[in-house]
């Protein structure tokens, strides 16, 4: 994809998707586990960027 990730994020529903790394957007309902600095979605491990840690903490509070 050649679009900026911020442009793609603007097209998605902010209640269902959020950015967790400079290169990754995830759907909240697809997250299976969060351990340390990684999100597990099926067989994929997605890194959590340092600047996105607080957003993940907020998500965990609401879950």
PEMO-V80904 format. One record per backbone hydrogen bond with DSSP energy under -1.0 kcal/mol. NH is the residue of the N-H (numbers start at 1). CO is the residue of the C=O. Records with the same first field share a line. If there is no record, write none. Layout:
NH->CO ; CO
//
This chain:
8->4
9->5
10->6
16->13
17->13
18->26
20->24
21->24
24->21
26->18
28->16
30->27
31->28
32->40
33->40
35->38
38->35
39->46
40->33
41->44
44->41
46->39
48->37
49->20
52->49
53->50
56->52
57->53
58->54
59->55
60->56
61->57
62->58
63->59
//
